[in-house]
């Protein structure tokens, strides 16, 4: 009886481990499906919130009183967004878990931010048209744009959960997120025309720069999507991918290029209105959404298939465990030598796999019948465990690469503006009296537009890369260096005094002057740069937030005084 009890206990442990592994796999698949549903619902909210800008821009571009059809279109767009937010909130379970409550509260907070942006838009729509400046119009559009990154941030936790629990998630989900971001940037590109078309004037230089910046982001996203599509031939072969290439990247961008040409050359009333632009351009963006949904559908099929397989495995494990326990209870004595020893070995192997240690060697073909089947299953489990570790390592690397891409300017390899602002706030928080002076240096390449216009954008890109390379060689490792605009760079550094900051800026200016650039045509281009250096001492730390504005003014002064020089001011 003691031997029987011991044997049955051993089998119970083995069965429990197998059941736990199967149950955990099933639970992870179910968790991934729930998290994916929230991610997809959030992407839908982002799409509809972005789509609101189309009828909003049309309303801003209409004369007062705004046509009822335009207002009705705006109300319908908002109603669709509100319904999608309600669907998203319905996915959050009613649970005492503080994390769930925090996630739900974050969705509610973003909805309130969206309502506030809508209220501003309604006020501007009702404002007499002669009082609507281009800046007010852009601020209205930008208020709606700023809500989108908040939705993106709110789904990061669920996206990470899907990636941890689903083997195909890192590649498919990143592709879907890139397509979602492409949809947002495509909408933003159309919105940049709102001030000029609404005010019936030419595009300003600042608006031209905004358009170029968004176009650059769109082309970067296109390159990332193309690179990932190479690993998904089934999606690449689908008609929807080719349709996106034709409808948006060809027809859509060509149409906006024609609108841009007209808005750059017109002298009187523009031939294109925001209402016309929305009616033509918005349907062309639908191909992006269709492509994104195809990727999401494919991923959903993978998740459902994984969950179904986990459920089948759990059922098989339950049945096999029950049969095994019954067989051992009836024939313990007869199979003692052929069962007890192999099961003890199997227990050690499973324990090693579960703990992550190197499992013992699985004997090939030593046993027959059901015992051999168990060891075959253990071989599969061992192989799956090793494959899972490899996938986890690849996932972690992908997450790290995505985080690096989010903070890095793709052309120069320097920090981008968003990452620089984060570093600036961190530097302010860590600043103390042991570091007496904080310097903010803003500089850009002189006559950069002339380089692009005369020698081509490839030469302009090469100039940016040269300056970035000089930044890495000239500035100290502790200095924070970023590309914050088209040809504009920023540096944040701690110095002993203002003179040291000026010397550092002069050294960088001299390096740029001494570095020749050869255009594709063979022409030699001399590069120069203008610098604005704003410094502040620890005793005036509360004014550190003025550094950005002061450095920008000094850079402007350097430009006005003839360029290729350093202008400096110490605050306080």
TORKE-842241 format. One line per field, with one value per residue (C-alpha): residue in one letter; chain; z, y, x. Coordinates in Angstrom, 2 decimals, padded with zeros to 5 digits. Each point is the difference from the previous one (the first is absolute). Example, Ala and Ser with C-alpha at 12.3 -4.5 7.8 and 13.67 -1.06 7.14 Angstrom:
res <- c(A,S) .
chain <- c(A,A) .
Z <- c(007.80,-000.66) .
Y <- c(-004.50,003.44) .
X <- c(012.30,001.37) .
END
This chain:
res <- c(X,X,X,X,X,X,X,X,X,X,X,X,X,X,X,X,X,X,X,X,X,X,X,X,X,X,X,X,X,X,X,X,X,X,X,X,X,X,X,X,X,X,X,X,X,X,X,X,X,X,X,X,X,X,X,X,X,X,X,X,X,X,X,X,X,X,X,X,X,X,X,X,X,X,X,X,X,X,X,X,X,X,X,X,X,X,X,X,X,X,X,X,X,X,X,X,X,X,X,X,X,X,X,X,X,X,X,X,X,X,X,X,X,X,X,X,X,X,X,X,X,X,X,X,X,X,X,X,X,X,X,X,X,X,X,X,X,X,X,X,X,X,X,X,X,X,X,X,X,X,X,X,X,X,X,X,X,X,X,X,X,X,X,X,X,X,X,X,X,X,X,X,X,X,X,X,X,X,X,X,X,X,X,X,X,X,X,X,X,X,X,X,X,X,X,X,X,X,X,X,X,X,X,X,X,X,X,X,X,X,X,X,X,X,X,X,X,X,X,X,X,X,X,X,X,X,X,X,X,X,X,X,X,X,X,X,X,X,X,X,X,X,X,X,X,X,X,X,X,X,X,X,X,X,X,X,X,X,X,X,X,X,X,X,X,X,X,X,X,X,X,X,X,X,X,X,X,X,X,X,X,X,X,X,X,X,X,X,X,X,X,X,X,X,X,X,X,X,X,X,X,X,X,X,X,X,X,X,X,X,X,X,X,X,X,X,X,X,X,X,X,X,X,X,X,X,X,X,X,X,X,X,X,X,X,X,X,X,X,X,X,X,X,X,X,X,X,X,X,X,X,X,X,X,X,X,X,X,X,X,X,X,X,X,X,X,X,X,X,X,X,X,X,X,X,X,X,X,X,X,X,X,X,X,X,X,X,X,X,X,X,X,X,X,X,X,X,X,X,X,X,X,X,X,X,X,X,X,X,X,X,X,X,X,X,X,X,X,X,X,X,X,X,X,X,X,X,X,X,X,X,X,X,X,X,X,X,X,X,X,X,X,X,X,X,X,X,X,X,X,X,X,X,X,X,X,X,X,X,X,X,X,X,X,X,X,X,X,X,X,X,X,X,X,X,X,X,X,X,X,X,X,X,X,X,X,X,X,X,X,X,X,X,X,X,X,X,X,X,X,X,X,X,X,X,X,X,X,X,X,X,X,X,X,X,X,X,X,X,X,X,X,X,X,X,X,X,X,X,X,X,X,X,X,X,X,X,X,X,X,X,X,X,X,X,X,X,X,X,X,X,X,X,X,X,X,X,X,X,X,X,X,X,X,X,X,X,X,X,X,X,X) .
chain <- c(A,A,A,A,A,A,A,A,A,A,A,A,A,A,A,A,A,A,A,A,A,A,A,A,A,A,A,A,A,A,A,A,A,A,A,A,A,A,A,A,A,A,A,A,A,A,A,A,A,A,A,A,A,A,A,A,A,A,A,A,A,A,A,A,A,A,A,A,A,A,A,A,A,A,A,A,A,A,A,A,A,A,A,A,A,A,A,A,A,A,A,A,A,A,A,A,A,A,A,A,A,A,A,A,A,A,A,A,A,A,A,A,A,A,A,A,A,A,A,A,A,A,A,A,A,A,A,A,A,A,A,A,A,A,A,A,A,A,A,A,A,A,A,A,A,A,A,A,A,A,A,A,A,A,A,A,A,A,A,A,A,A,A,A,A,A,A,A,A,A,A,A,A,A,A,A,A,A,A,A,A,A,A,A,A,A,A,A,A,A,A,A,A,A,A,A,A,A,A,A,A,A,A,A,A,A,A,A,A,A,A,A,A,A,A,A,A,A,A,A,A,A,A,A,A,A,A,A,A,A,A,A,A,A,A,A,A,A,A,A,A,A,A,A,A,A,A,A,A,A,A,A,A,A,A,A,A,A,A,A,A,A,A,A,A,A,A,A,A,A,A,A,A,A,A,A,A,A,A,A,A,A,A,A,A,A,A,A,A,A,A,A,A,A,A,A,A,A,A,A,A,A,A,A,A,A,A,A,A,A,A,A,A,A,A,A,A,A,A,A,A,A,A,A,A,A,A,A,A,A,A,A,A,A,A,A,A,A,A,A,A,A,A,A,A,A,A,A,A,A,A,A,A,A,A,A,A,A,A,A,A,A,A,A,A,A,A,A,A,A,A,A,A,A,A,A,A,A,A,A,A,A,A,A,A,A,A,A,A,A,A,A,A,A,A,A,A,A,A,A,A,A,A,A,A,A,A,A,A,A,A,A,A,A,A,A,A,A,A,A,A,A,A,A,A,A,A,A,A,A,A,A,A,A,A,A,A,A,A,A,A,A,A,A,A,A,A,A,A,A,A,A,A,A,A,A,A,A,A,A,A,A,A,A,A,A,A,A,A,A,A,A,A,A,A,A,A,A,A,A,A,A,A,A,A,A,A,A,A,A,A,A,A,A,A,A,A,A,A,A,A,A,A,A,A,A,A,A,A,A,A,A,A,A,A,A,A,A,A,A,A,A,A,A,A,A,A,A,A,A,A,A,A,A,A,A,A,A,A,A,A,A,A,A,A,A,A,A,A,A,A,A,A,A,A,A,A,A,A,A,A,A,A,A,A,A,A,A,A,A,A,A) .
Z <- c(000.00,000.85,-003.35,-001.76,001.83,-000.84,-003.65,-000.29,001.67,-002.52,-002.87,001.53,000.07,-003.61,-001.07,001.93,-001.74,-003.41,000.80,001.32,-003.17,-002.17,002.13,-000.01,-003.78,-000.34,002.46,-001.84,-003.31,001.53,001.56,-003.34,-001.73,002.55,-000.18,-003.82,000.06,002.05,-002.31,-003.08,001.62,000.92,-003.57,-001.20,002.41,-001.28,-003.60,000.63,002.18,-002.80,-002.57,001.89,-001.28,-003.56,000.60,002.62,-002.57,-002.50,002.57,000.73,-003.71,-000.62,000.13,002.79,000.48,-000.44,-002.29,001.91,-001.98,001.14,003.67,-000.31,-001.36,002.96,002.51,-001.63,000.15,003.67,000.72,-001.62,002.15,003.18,-000.84,-000.52,003.36,001.65,-001.65,001.32,003.57,-000.20,-000.46,003.42,002.55,003.16,002.38,003.36,-001.55,000.34,-003.31,-001.87,001.70,-000.94,-003.64,-000.13,001.66,-002.60,-002.83,001.71,000.38,-003.68,-000.93,002.05,-001.81,-003.32,001.15,000.97,-003.46,-001.63,002.06,-001.24,-003.57,000.38,001.29,-002.97,-002.46,001.36,-000.10,-002.79,-002.80,-000.05,003.61,-000.74,-000.44,-001.46,003.46,001.58,-002.72,000.47,003.80,-000.47,-002.23,002.28,003.03,-001.61,-001.16,003.52,001.25,-002.29,001.76,003.28,-001.48,-001.29,003.48,001.62,-001.97,000.56,002.99,-001.94,-003.06,002.20,001.46,-003.49,-000.96,003.09,-000.53,-003.78,-002.10,-003.19,001.80,-000.19,-003.80,-000.77,002.74,-000.82,-003.65,001.02,002.28,-002.82,-002.28,002.73,000.38,-003.79,000.04,002.65,-001.87,-003.25,001.74,001.54,-003.44,-001.31,003.08,-000.53,-002.96,002.17,000.89,-003.56,-001.77,002.64,-000.18,-003.80,-000.07,-000.94,002.16,002.40,000.40,003.37,-001.56,-002.80,002.67,001.83,-003.23,-000.69,003.56,-000.20,-003.46,001.41,002.76,-002.52,-002.20,003.06,000.99,-003.55,000.08,003.33,-001.29,-003.20,002.04,002.21,-002.92,-001.31,002.85,-000.72,-003.62,000.61,000.90,-002.66,-002.67,000.99,-002.17,002.92,000.30,-003.69,000.30,002.80,-002.11,-002.93,001.78,002.65,-000.83,-003.67,-000.37,003.46,000.21,-003.65,000.68,003.03,-002.05,-002.53,002.77,001.45,-003.35,-000.36,003.58,-000.51,-003.21,000.36,000.26,000.64,001.19,000.05,-002.42,002.70,003.20,003.13,-000.80,-003.45,001.43,002.60,-002.60,-002.25,002.39,002.90,-002.12,-001.30,003.60,000.46,-001.71,002.96,002.42,-002.15,-000.03,003.77,000.57,-002.20,002.22,003.16,-001.39,-000.72,003.50,001.49,-001.91,001.45,003.54,-000.39,-001.49,002.87,002.56,-001.65,-000.11,003.69,000.87,-001.91,001.67,003.41,-000.74,-001.28,003.04,002.36,-001.75,-000.29,003.67,001.09,-002.08,001.27,003.67,-000.51,-001.78,002.74,002.75,-001.63,-001.02,002.41,000.86,-003.57,-001.35,002.99,-001.72,-003.36,001.35,003.29,-001.20,-003.32,001.74,002.58,-002.86,-001.78,003.17,000.18,-003.67,000.32,003.15,-001.81,-002.93,002.30,002.00,-003.08,000.87,-002.51,-000.09,000.33,-003.12,-001.26,-000.84,-003.65,-000.68,003.31,000.98,-001.88,-000.10,002.05,001.83,-003.27,-001.03,003.21,-000.74,-003.56,001.47,002.32,-002.98,-001.60,003.28,000.27,-003.58,000.54,003.16,-001.88,-002.85,002.46,001.53,-003.45,-000.81,003.32,-000.75,-003.48,001.46,002.60,-002.71,-002.17,002.88,000.67,-003.72,-000.10,003.09,-001.65,-003.25,001.91,001.38,-002.97,-003.11,-002.88,-002.26,002.40,002.79,002.59,002.54,-001.40,001.44,002.25,001.56,000.41,001.90,002.35,000.61,000.61,002.70,001.61,-000.01,001.70,002.69,000.72,-000.16,003.25,001.27,-000.71,-003.69,-000.08,-003.60,-002.40,-003.70,-002.82,-003.48,-003.09,-003.46,-003.59,-003.39,-001.91,-003.39,000.33,-002.30,-002.65,000.23,-000.55,-002.83,-001.77,000.54,000.84,003.16,-000.02,000.56,002.73,001.71,-000.28,001.64,002.91,000.40,-000.01,002.72,002.03,-000.31,001.13,002.96,001.13,-000.31,001.43,002.90,003.24,000.85,002.85,-002.32,-001.36,-003.80,-002.25,-003.37,000.87,-003.44,-003.70,000.21,003.66,002.79,003.77,002.73,003.78,002.13,003.44,000.07,002.50,-001.46,-003.04,-001.67,-000.10,-001.76,-002.58,-000.61,-000.53,-002.49,-001.82,-000.23,-001.57,-002.40,-001.07,-000.56,-002.28,-002.00,-000.39,-001.22,-003.79,-001.73,-003.56,-001.83,-002.31,-002.91,001.32,001.14,003.27,002.63,002.97,003.11,002.73,003.01,002.30,003.75,002.87,003.49,003.04,003.46,003.48,003.41,002.90,001.89,-002.71,-000.40,000.04,-003.39,-001.72,-002.07,-001.90,-001.55,-003.07,-000.90,000.79,-002.12,-002.89,000.17,000.04,-002.99,-001.86,000.94,-001.33,-003.28,-000.25,000.74,-002.93,001.05,000.80,003.49,003.67,002.00,003.80,002.93,003.70,001.66,003.45) .
Y <- c(000.00,002.32,-000.71,000.52,003.26,001.19,-000.93,001.66,003.13,000.09,-000.35,002.73,002.36,-000.79,000.42,003.26,001.40,-000.99,001.42,003.21,000.44,-000.60,002.22,002.79,-000.22,000.17,002.91,001.90,-000.48,001.23,002.96,000.85,-000.11,002.38,002.41,-000.11,000.92,003.10,000.90,-000.33,002.02,002.75,000.08,000.39,002.91,001.65,-000.40,001.54,002.82,000.81,-000.19,002.72,002.51,-000.36,001.40,002.39,001.46,000.24,001.92,002.36,000.60,000.77,003.48,000.86,-001.26,-003.41,-002.21,-002.42,-002.95,000.80,000.27,-003.23,-001.77,001.27,-001.12,-003.45,-000.36,000.91,-002.40,-002.84,000.85,000.11,-003.36,-001.55,001.41,-001.57,-003.32,000.30,000.71,-003.01,-002.25,000.91,-002.54,001.09,-000.97,001.24,-000.14,003.52,-000.46,-000.52,003.05,002.08,-001.09,000.85,003.37,000.74,-000.64,002.33,002.67,-000.15,000.21,003.20,001.40,-000.80,001.78,003.06,000.07,-000.32,002.94,002.20,-001.12,000.91,003.45,000.58,-001.27,002.61,002.80,002.63,-000.98,003.29,-000.67,-003.47,000.32,-002.74,-000.65,-000.40,-002.47,-002.02,000.04,-001.40,-002.83,-000.66,-000.26,-003.00,-001.43,000.03,-002.39,-002.84,-000.70,-000.30,-002.84,-001.61,000.13,-001.45,-003.27,-000.67,-002.29,-002.15,-000.06,-001.22,-002.68,-001.27,-000.07,-002.00,-002.64,-000.38,-001.15,001.84,003.18,002.01,000.04,000.13,002.46,002.34,-000.07,000.86,002.81,001.40,-000.01,001.72,002.66,000.39,000.67,002.69,001.66,-000.10,001.81,002.51,000.69,000.98,002.15,002.07,001.64,001.26,003.51,000.89,-001.41,001.42,003.49,-000.24,000.88,-001.52,-002.59,001.66,-001.11,-001.54,-001.94,-001.20,-001.25,-001.82,-001.69,-001.12,-001.31,-002.07,-001.27,-001.11,-001.91,-001.61,-001.14,-001.37,-001.99,-001.27,-001.28,-001.77,-001.61,-001.18,-001.55,-001.93,-001.05,-002.07,-002.47,-000.24,-001.10,-000.99,003.57,001.47,-002.06,001.28,002.54,002.39,000.62,000.82,002.14,002.05,000.52,001.24,001.87,001.83,000.13,000.66,001.62,001.60,001.54,001.10,001.79,001.81,000.96,001.68,001.79,001.13,001.39,001.96,001.29,001.06,001.95,001.46,003.73,000.29,-002.49,-003.61,-002.44,-002.69,000.29,-002.11,-001.58,-001.04,-001.27,-002.11,-001.47,-001.11,-000.73,-001.76,-002.91,-000.61,-000.47,-002.82,-002.39,000.41,-000.99,-003.00,-001.18,000.45,-001.99,-002.85,-000.22,000.13,-002.69,-002.23,000.51,-000.72,-003.29,-000.91,000.81,-001.96,-002.94,000.05,000.15,-002.86,-002.10,000.77,-001.01,-003.26,-000.68,000.66,-002.40,-002.65,000.44,-000.34,-003.16,-001.50,000.74,-001.66,-003.09,-000.18,000.18,-002.70,-002.29,000.41,-000.61,-003.31,-001.31,001.56,-003.24,-001.27,003.29,001.05,-000.41,001.32,002.96,001.29,000.60,001.69,002.21,001.08,000.98,001.77,001.96,001.23,000.98,001.90,001.71,001.11,001.34,001.82,001.59,000.96,-002.26,-002.35,-003.13,-003.49,-002.07,-001.63,-003.66,-000.70,-003.13,-001.73,-000.52,-001.17,000.80,002.84,000.71,000.67,002.32,001.99,000.34,001.07,002.66,001.03,000.36,002.31,001.91,000.33,001.24,002.42,001.31,000.70,001.61,002.15,001.27,000.93,001.80,001.86,001.16,001.15,001.76,001.83,001.11,001.22,001.98,001.57,000.83,001.61,002.08,001.12,000.87,002.10,002.21,000.13,002.15,-002.52,002.09,001.21,-002.58,002.79,000.40,001.39,003.00,-002.04,-001.89,003.23,001.64,-002.99,000.25,003.75,-000.51,-002.74,002.32,002.74,-002.41,-001.22,003.45,001.27,002.65,-002.28,000.62,003.81,000.69,-001.61,000.85,-000.53,000.28,000.20,000.05,-000.74,-000.25,003.29,000.17,-003.64,000.53,001.39,-003.19,-002.13,002.19,000.34,-003.37,-002.28,-001.53,-002.74,002.67,001.53,-003.38,-000.44,003.41,-001.04,-003.24,001.88,002.38,-002.94,-001.76,003.17,000.21,-003.48,000.88,003.53,000.02,-001.75,-003.35,001.61,002.61,-000.65,000.52,-000.27,000.93,002.04,001.24,-000.27,001.49,001.02,-001.64,000.51,-000.69,000.04,000.02,000.91,002.39,001.86,003.36,001.67,000.44,-003.77,-000.42,002.65,-001.75,-003.32,001.59,001.76,-003.29,-001.68,002.94,-000.21,-003.76,000.49,002.71,-002.27,-003.01,000.12,-001.50,-001.25,-000.03,-002.83,002.27,000.34,003.59,000.98,001.37,002.00,-000.61,002.62,000.16,002.63,-000.52,001.33,-000.73,000.59,-000.53,000.09,-000.32,-002.16,003.12,000.59,-003.64,000.91,001.71,-003.03,-000.43,003.22,-001.55,-001.30,003.39,001.93,-002.30,000.23,003.82,-000.05,-002.35,002.39,002.90,-001.93,-000.50,003.68,001.07,-001.89,-003.70,-002.20,001.41,-000.64,002.21,-000.46,001.23,-000.90,000.08,001.54) .
X <- c(000.00,002.87,001.62,-003.32,-000.59,003.50,-000.39,-003.38,001.40,002.84,-002.45,-002.18,003.01,000.84,-003.61,-000.23,003.07,-001.32,-003.41,001.57,002.03,-003.04,-002.22,002.59,000.29,-003.78,-000.17,002.73,-001.81,-003.28,001.78,001.60,-003.38,-001.54,002.96,-000.06,-003.69,000.85,002.88,-002.19,-002.81,002.50,001.34,-003.59,-000.52,003.20,-001.15,-003.43,001.40,002.44,-002.80,-001.90,002.53,-001.30,-003.53,001.43,002.39,-002.86,-002.07,002.89,000.42,-003.70,-001.50,-002.43,-002.57,001.62,-002.14,-002.19,001.37,003.56,-001.07,-001.99,003.09,002.05,-002.65,-000.16,003.80,000.01,-002.84,001.99,003.02,-002.10,-001.55,003.45,001.19,-003.05,000.87,003.55,-001.19,-002.32,003.06,001.40,-001.28,-001.80,002.74,001.35,003.48,001.54,001.84,-003.28,-001.50,003.06,-000.24,-003.69,000.68,002.68,-002.47,-002.50,002.68,000.92,-003.67,-000.25,003.07,-001.71,-003.18,002.07,001.64,-003.43,-001.31,002.84,-000.73,-003.70,000.93,002.31,-002.62,-002.44,002.61,-000.36,002.33,001.88,001.07,001.39,003.74,002.15,001.49,-003.46,-000.97,003.17,-000.40,-003.51,001.26,002.98,-002.30,-001.69,003.35,001.46,-002.70,001.17,003.36,-001.91,-002.07,003.20,001.56,-003.13,000.27,003.72,-000.60,-002.49,002.29,002.85,-002.27,-000.85,003.68,000.94,-002.65,-000.16,002.95,-001.03,-001.02,003.27,000.10,-003.73,-000.94,002.86,-001.12,-003.58,001.21,002.13,-003.04,-002.05,002.70,000.08,-003.77,000.47,002.88,-002.00,-002.86,002.40,001.49,-003.43,-000.68,003.16,-001.72,-002.89,001.32,001.01,-003.07,-002.35,001.54,000.27,003.67,003.33,001.70,002.43,003.60,-000.88,-002.88,002.29,002.41,-002.82,-001.00,003.58,000.36,-003.19,000.95,003.33,-001.75,-002.36,002.89,001.81,-003.10,-000.33,003.57,-000.59,-003.21,001.73,002.81,-002.43,-002.18,002.91,-000.62,-003.75,-000.42,-003.62,-000.88,002.27,-001.72,-003.43,-001.72,-000.47,003.76,000.29,-003.13,001.61,003.11,-002.10,-002.79,001.96,003.70,-000.69,-003.45,-000.27,003.45,-000.13,-003.29,001.43,003.06,-002.28,-001.90,003.33,001.13,-003.23,000.14,003.63,-000.64,-003.47,-000.42,-003.72,-002.62,001.29,-001.54,-000.23,-002.04,000.33,-003.37,001.24,003.29,-001.84,-002.38,002.89,002.86,-001.77,-001.36,003.55,001.20,-002.53,002.43,002.38,-002.74,-000.92,003.61,000.29,-003.20,001.31,003.10,-002.11,-002.33,002.98,001.34,-003.43,-000.07,003.39,-001.16,-003.25,001.87,002.50,-002.79,-001.91,003.16,000.65,-003.56,000.37,003.32,-001.55,-002.88,002.39,002.22,-002.97,-001.20,003.47,000.70,-003.23,000.69,003.56,-001.01,-002.66,002.46,002.61,-002.56,-001.06,003.43,002.49,001.84,000.28,001.39,002.06,003.38,-001.18,-001.99,001.39,003.53,-000.89,-002.57,002.56,002.30,-002.86,-000.75,003.57,-000.05,-003.27,001.22,003.16,-002.03,-002.41,002.85,001.99,002.97,001.62,-002.22,001.41,000.53,-003.20,000.74,-000.88,-002.05,000.76,-003.63,-003.08,-003.69,-001.47,003.27,001.78,-002.83,000.53,003.69,-000.85,-002.26,002.83,002.32,-002.56,-000.35,003.76,000.26,-002.89,001.67,003.22,-001.94,-001.92,003.25,001.27,-003.26,000.09,003.56,-001.07,-003.04,002.10,002.41,-002.89,-001.48,003.40,000.39,-003.46,000.82,003.26,-001.79,-002.56,002.80,002.39,-000.03,000.13,002.28,002.71,-000.14,-000.23,-002.78,-003.27,-001.84,-002.29,002.91,001.99,-002.87,-000.14,003.76,-000.36,-002.62,002.11,003.05,-001.98,-001.18,003.56,001.66,001.56,002.43,002.98,-000.64,-000.02,-000.97,-002.53,000.41,-002.51,001.52,-002.20,001.58,-000.92,001.67,000.11,-001.75,-001.12,-002.98,002.36,002.10,-003.12,-001.30,003.36,001.68,-002.92,-001.44,002.65,002.64,-002.15,-000.27,003.77,000.50,-002.22,001.95,003.32,-001.19,-001.33,003.37,001.77,-002.38,000.99,003.70,-000.11,-002.44,000.75,-001.54,-001.95,-001.57,-003.50,-000.05,-003.07,-001.39,-003.09,-001.04,000.78,003.50,-000.13,002.00,-000.07,002.55,-000.48,003.14,001.26,002.98,002.13,-000.96,-001.54,003.41,000.50,-003.35,000.98,003.33,-001.76,-002.42,002.87,001.89,-003.04,-000.48,003.65,-000.26,-003.01,001.81,003.06,-001.97,-000.55,-003.04,000.10,-003.35,-001.03,000.87,003.56,-000.47,001.69,-002.38,001.22,-002.06,-000.49,-002.30,-001.51,-000.17,-002.09,001.41,-002.25,001.50,-001.48,001.62,-001.19,-001.14,-002.62,-001.06,-003.70,000.44,001.52,-003.14,000.82,003.12,-001.84,-001.49,003.18,002.21,-002.46,000.10,003.79,000.10,-002.29,002.30,003.02,-001.86,-000.88,003.60,001.43,000.00,003.04,000.32,-000.82,-002.38,-000.12,-002.02,-000.03,-003.44,-000.40) .
END
